[in-house]
Amino acid sequence: MAERNQEGGEGKKSAKTLIIMIVAAVVLLAAGGGATFFLMKGEVSQSQPVEEPEIPVEKLYFDMSKPLVVDFPQGSPVQHGRITVSILVEGAETIAVLKKNEPMIQNNLLMLVGAQDSSVLITREGKEMLRKAILDSVIAVVKKMAAHGYVENIFFTSFVMQ
């Protein structure tokens, strides 16, 4: 008889333990499903941002106030050069940066042009190479001196070699 009481007691304990385990499993599954729902809902909203219409930035030209006048070394096919540059930028803020730093830009460009081989500058390829070097130099000054600003291109408005 003592054995039956023990078996019956164990049966009740096993049933209670089984019920507790099932309830715990259901609660964990429900919590996991809820968390997954909220995570997925957050991912959908992040992957589909609200598109704001782009405001076109005004493109402006900045003409250097002085032409670049350089003397080439003796023996060069060309002795003097006079180059006028216009810079295409985005926004009036970039124009302000160029105006504020024009002495530095002028200095850098004079040094750059003066270091060129005048026999190369006579060719179209030489002019294009110089244009690219001037663009890189102006971009470097804008990046160094301002937190913002975009220089798009450089144009020669006058290119005289004598």
N, C-alpha and C positions, 0 to 999 in steps of 0.2 A: 504494500500500500504506500509505503514511503517512496517507492520508486515511481508510482503513478503521480504523486504530488510534485515530485521533482520534474517529471516529464511535462506535466501540465504547466508548471511554472516556466519551464524553458520554452514551451510553445507560445505562451503569452509574450515572453520577452522577445522571441524571434519575430512574432507578428508586429509588435510595437517597433522593433528595430527596422523591420522591412518597411513599414509605413513611414517612419521618419526618413529613411533613405530615399524613398520615392518622392516624398514632399520636398526634400532638399534638392533632388535632381530636377524636379519641375520648376522650383524657384530659380535654380542656377540657369536652366534653359531659358526661362522667361527673361531673366536679367541679361543674359547674353544676346538674346534676340532684340531686346530693347536697345542695348548698346550698339549693336550692329545697325539698327534702323537709324539711330541718331548720327552715327559715323557716316553712313551712306548718304544721308540727307545733307550733311555738311560737305561731302565730296562733290555732290551734284551742284550745290550752290557755288562752290569754289571753281569748278571746271567750266562754268558758264557765267562769266562776269558780264555785268551790264556794260554794253558798249557805249562809250561816249563819242559823240561826233568830233572828229579832228578839226581843229581850227587851223586853217592854213596860215603858215608863218610868212610874213611879207618879205620878199627878197629885194634887197637894196644894193646899190653900188656905192662904194667908197672910193673916191679919187684921192690918191696921195697928193698932198698940197704942193710938193716939189718934185720935179723929175729926178731920176737917178742919173747923175753925171759922173762918169768915171774916165780916168786916163789909163790906157793900157801901156805895158812896158815897151821900151824902145825895141825896134826890130819886129814888132807885131805888124801884120798887114793893116790893122786898123789902130789908130792912135787914140781916138776919143769915142765915147759912146754916150748917148742921151736916151734914156728910156723912161716913158711915162706909164704908170701902172694904175689899173682900176681893179678893185677887189669886190667880188660878188659875195654878199653875206646874207644870213637870215636874221631879220629883226633889227630894230633900232638899237637894242642893247649891245649888239656886236659892233655897230658903228661907233657907239660911245667908247667901247673898249679900244677900238683902233685909233680913234682921235686922241684918247688919253695917252696911248703908248706909241704914237707916231714917231717920236724921236728915236726910240729903240728900234722900231721896225725899219725906219730910214737907215739907221746905222748898219743894221744887220744886212739889209739888201745892198747897200753900197759895198760892204766888205765881200758879199757873195758875188756880185757882178764883177768887181775889180779882180777877183781871183780867177775868173774864167779865161780860157784861151780865146782870144778874139777871132782867130781863124775858124774856130768851131761855131762861134755865135753868128757868123755870117750865114750859116746853113739853116734850113728849116728845122732839122733835127736838133741843132744846137739851141735854137730859140725855144723849142718845145722842152728840152732838157732844163733850160734856165727857168722857164715858166713853172715847171714842176718843183724845182728847187726853191723858187720864191714862194710858192704856195705852201710848201712844207715849213719854211721859215716863219711865215705869217701865222700859220696854225700853231706852231710852237709858242710864239709870243702870246697868242690869245689864251692858250691852255695854261701857260705859266702865270699870266697876270689876271685872269678872270675865272670865276667859277662856272661861267656859262658863256656861250657864244659859238657860232658856227660859221666858218669860212668855207664857202663852196668852191670858188674858182678865182683865178687870176687872169686878167686880160691886159695885153699890151695895147695901149691906146696910141703910143708913139714909140718907134724903135729906130733910132738914127745912129749909124756907125760911120765914122770918117777916118 
